[in-house]
Amino acid sequence: MPTEALLDSFLRDLAPLRPLALWAHGSLAGGDYQEGRSDLDLIAVLPGPLGPRQAWRVATLHRRLRAAPLAAKLHCSYLTPDTLADPERSHLTWAHNGLLRRPVTPVTRRELHDFGRVLHGDAPAALLPPVPDLQLDDFVVRDQRDFWRPAVDKARLWRQDVWVDLGLLTFARATVTLRDGRLISKREALTELAALGAPAEVVEDITRRRYDTPAPADADRPARRAELTRAYLGPAIDALVTTYG
């Protein structure tokens, strides 16, 4: 299986950095992983500190993997024991074929506690502080209000698959987290979207592209899908934030 081979190769290459732990979250850990379509979302805990030399070694490691199948989908954030407690802190991350810095959010942290997959070393509960419900809910509301709601007004974004997919799926998952206090998979989110009144043809399009054969190319589809998605998502986010904000 290309995924397991890639993970084995990555862990071997990571060994000289003496990782304390390597965890998977997202679809790979939650049982909804679709090889070739899903990202490989990882968290590595290194002894630290992560200065320029260590960042260079991380980048070199990932660049060596580029020729491997699925390597472009492997994303990894690098934490240290001294930096992993703060959910607002940005961490060295390899994603989209380059280095950047971003936080490990309360949603990711809760995923790791609830169903994180241990690929090496200590379990998440041994190193990561628990995520209180209030902290999780506050982050989910802020993410919908401050990131996704302004994005709805940027029409050009929604002609892209990634914005339609993530925008709607994240909204459905946010709704369930705030309403029921639990995290759900993307497959469950698609079912939830139907119950929440999302446009059926857009939900069907996402489902086909994630789990089946995508519909034939249609020059008019991106514009229509964007219009339907934005018309639904703006008011839906406003209502969610009003209820739980």
C-alpha positions as CSV (number, residue, x, y, z in Angstrom):
1,M,0.0,0.0,0.0
2,P,1.7,3.3,-1.1
3,T,0.4,5.1,2.1
4,E,2.0,2.7,4.5
5,A,5.2,2.6,2.5
6,L,5.4,6.3,2.5
7,L,4.9,6.5,6.3
8,D,7.6,3.8,6.9
9,S,10.0,5.8,4.7
10,F,9.2,9.0,6.4
11,L,9.7,7.6,9.9
12,R,13.1,6.1,8.9
13,D,14.2,9.4,7.5
14,L,13.0,11.2,10.6
15,A,14.9,8.9,13.0
16,P,18.2,11.0,13.0
17,L,16.1,13.9,14.5
18,R,15.3,11.6,17.4
19,P,11.5,12.0,17.4
20,L,9.7,11.5,20.8
21,A,6.5,10.8,19.0
22,L,4.8,10.8,15.6
23,W,1.0,11.0,15.3
24,A,-1.5,11.0,12.6
25,H,-4.8,12.9,12.8
26,G,-7.5,13.8,10.3
27,S,-8.8,11.2,7.9
28,L,-5.9,8.9,8.3
29,A,-6.6,8.5,12.0
30,G,-10.4,8.8,11.9
31,G,-11.2,5.9,9.5
32,D,-12.2,8.0,6.5
33,Y,-8.9,8.0,4.6
34,Q,-9.1,7.8,0.8
35,E,-5.7,6.9,-0.7
36,G,-4.7,9.4,-3.4
37,R,-7.4,11.8,-2.4
38,S,-6.9,12.5,1.3
39,D,-4.0,14.3,2.9
40,L,-1.7,12.6,5.3
41,D,-1.8,14.9,8.4
42,L,1.0,14.2,10.8
43,I,2.4,15.7,14.0
44,A,6.0,15.1,15.1
45,V,7.4,15.9,18.5
46,L,11.2,16.5,18.4
47,P,13.5,17.1,21.4
48,G,14.2,20.6,20.2
49,P,14.9,23.4,20.1
50,L,14.0,23.8,16.4
51,G,16.4,26.5,15.1
52,P,17.5,27.2,11.5
53,R,19.7,24.1,11.3
54,Q,16.8,21.8,12.4
55,A,14.5,23.6,10.0
56,W,16.9,22.9,7.1
57,R,17.1,19.3,8.1
58,V,13.3,19.0,8.1
59,A,13.1,20.6,4.7
60,T,15.8,18.3,3.3
61,L,14.0,15.3,4.6
62,H,10.7,16.2,2.9
63,R,12.4,17.2,-0.4
64,R,14.0,13.7,-0.5
65,L,10.6,12.2,-0.3
66,R,9.2,14.2,-3.2
67,A,9.6,11.3,-5.7
68,A,7.6,8.9,-3.6
69,P,3.9,8.3,-4.4
70,L,1.6,10.5,-2.4
71,A,4.5,12.6,-0.9
72,A,2.9,15.8,-1.9
73,K,-0.1,15.0,0.3
74,L,2.1,14.5,3.4
75,H,1.9,17.4,5.8
76,C,3.7,17.5,9.1
77,S,3.9,20.0,12.0
78,Y,6.9,19.9,14.3
79,L,6.5,20.5,18.0
80,T,8.8,20.3,21.0
81,P,8.1,19.5,24.6
82,D,8.6,23.2,25.4
83,T,6.2,24.5,22.7
84,L,3.4,22.0,22.4
85,A,1.1,23.2,25.2
86,D,0.0,26.5,23.6
87,P,-2.8,26.1,20.9
88,E,-2.2,29.7,19.7
89,R,1.5,29.1,19.0
90,S,2.7,28.6,15.5
91,H,4.9,25.6,14.7
92,L,7.3,24.7,12.0
93,T,5.2,22.9,9.4
94,W,5.9,21.2,6.0
95,A,2.8,21.6,3.8
96,H,2.1,22.2,0.1
97,N,5.7,21.4,-0.8
98,G,7.2,24.1,1.5
99,L,8.0,25.2,5.0
100,L,5.6,27.5,6.9
101,R,4.5,28.1,10.4
102,R,1.0,27.5,11.7
103,P,-0.7,26.5,15.0
104,V,-1.9,23.1,15.9
105,T,-5.5,24.0,16.6
106,P,-7.8,22.8,19.4
107,V,-9.7,20.8,16.8
108,T,-6.5,18.9,15.8
109,R,-5.6,18.5,19.5
110,R,-9.0,17.0,20.3
111,E,-8.7,14.7,17.3
112,L,-5.4,13.5,18.6
113,H,-6.8,12.8,22.1
114,D,-10.0,11.1,20.8
115,F,-8.6,9.0,17.9
116,G,-5.1,10.0,17.0
117,R,-3.0,7.2,15.5
118,V,0.4,6.6,17.1
119,L,3.0,5.9,14.5
120,H,6.0,6.2,16.9
121,G,6.7,6.9,20.5
122,D,4.4,8.3,23.2
123,A,0.6,8.6,22.8
124,P,-0.9,12.1,22.5
125,A,-2.3,12.0,26.1
126,A,1.2,11.6,27.5
127,L,2.4,14.9,26.0
128,L,-0.5,17.1,24.9
129,P,-2.7,18.9,27.5
130,P,-6.4,18.0,27.3
131,V,-8.7,20.3,25.3
132,P,-11.5,21.8,27.4
133,D,-14.9,21.9,25.7
134,L,-15.0,25.7,26.1
135,Q,-11.7,26.1,24.4
136,L,-12.8,23.9,21.5
137,D,-16.1,25.6,21.1
138,D,-14.5,29.1,21.2
139,F,-12.1,28.1,18.4
140,V,-14.8,26.6,16.2
141,V,-16.9,29.7,16.5
142,R,-14.0,32.0,15.8
143,D,-12.9,29.9,12.8
144,Q,-16.4,30.1,11.3
145,R,-16.8,33.8,12.1
146,D,-13.4,35.2,11.4
147,F,-12.1,33.0,8.6
148,W,-14.9,31.2,6.7
149,R,-17.5,34.0,6.8
150,P,-15.3,36.6,5.2
151,A,-14.1,34.1,2.7
152,V,-17.7,33.5,1.5
153,D,-17.7,37.1,0.1
154,K,-14.7,36.4,-2.1
155,A,-16.5,34.9,-5.1
156,R,-13.4,33.8,-7.1
157,L,-12.3,31.4,-4.4
158,W,-15.5,29.3,-4.6
159,R,-14.8,28.2,-8.2
160,Q,-12.1,25.9,-6.8
161,D,-12.9,22.4,-5.5
162,V,-10.9,22.8,-2.3
163,W,-12.9,25.8,-1.1
164,V,-16.3,24.3,-1.9
165,D,-15.3,21.0,-0.2
166,L,-13.6,22.4,2.9
167,G,-16.0,25.3,3.4
168,L,-19.1,23.0,3.5
169,L,-17.5,20.1,5.3
170,T,-15.9,22.4,7.9
171,F,-19.3,24.1,8.5
172,A,-21.1,20.7,9.0
173,R,-18.4,19.5,11.4
174,A,-18.5,22.8,13.3
175,T,-22.2,22.5,13.7
176,V,-22.0,19.0,15.1
177,T,-19.2,19.9,17.5
178,L,-21.1,22.9,18.8
179,R,-24.4,21.1,19.0
180,D,-23.4,17.7,20.2
181,G,-19.9,18.2,21.6
182,R,-18.2,15.6,19.3
183,L,-16.0,15.4,16.2
184,I,-17.2,13.8,13.0
185,S,-15.5,12.5,9.9
186,K,-15.9,14.0,6.4
187,R,-18.2,11.2,5.4
188,E,-20.4,11.9,8.4
189,A,-20.3,15.6,7.5
190,L,-21.7,14.9,4.1
191,T,-24.7,13.2,5.6
192,E,-25.0,16.1,8.1
193,L,-25.0,18.6,5.2
194,A,-28.0,17.0,3.6
195,A,-29.9,17.3,7.0
196,L,-28.8,20.9,7.3
197,G,-30.3,21.9,4.0
198,A,-27.1,22.3,1.9
199,P,-27.7,22.3,-1.9
200,A,-28.1,18.6,-2.8
201,E,-26.2,18.9,-6.2
202,V,-23.2,20.3,-4.5
203,V,-23.2,17.7,-1.7
204,E,-23.5,15.0,-4.4
205,D,-20.6,16.6,-6.4
206,I,-18.3,16.5,-3.3
207,T,-19.4,12.9,-2.6
208,R,-18.5,11.7,-6.1
209,R,-15.1,13.4,-6.1
210,R,-14.2,12.0,-2.7
211,Y,-15.6,8.5,-2.9
212,D,-16.5,7.7,-6.5
213,T,-16.0,8.8,-10.1
214,P,-16.3,12.6,-10.6
215,A,-18.9,13.9,-12.9
216,P,-17.8,14.6,-16.5
217,A,-16.2,18.1,-17.0
218,D,-18.8,20.9,-17.5
219,A,-17.6,24.4,-18.1
220,D,-20.7,25.8,-16.3
221,R,-20.4,23.7,-13.2
222,P,-17.8,25.7,-11.2
223,A,-19.8,29.0,-11.5
224,R,-23.1,27.4,-10.6
225,R,-21.6,25.4,-7.7
226,A,-19.9,28.5,-6.4
227,E,-23.2,30.4,-6.5
228,L,-25.1,27.7,-4.7
229,T,-22.4,27.2,-2.1
230,R,-22.0,30.9,-1.3
231,A,-25.8,31.5,-1.2
232,Y,-26.2,28.7,1.4
233,L,-23.0,29.1,3.4
234,G,-23.1,32.8,4.2
235,P,-26.5,32.7,6.0
236,A,-25.8,29.3,7.5
237,I,-22.6,30.6,9.2
238,D,-24.3,33.7,10.4
239,A,-27.0,31.6,12.1
240,L,-24.5,29.3,13.6
241,V,-22.4,32.1,15.1
242,T,-25.6,33.9,16.4
243,T,-26.6,30.7,18.1
244,Y,-23.2,29.7,19.6
245,G,-21.1,32.8,19.5
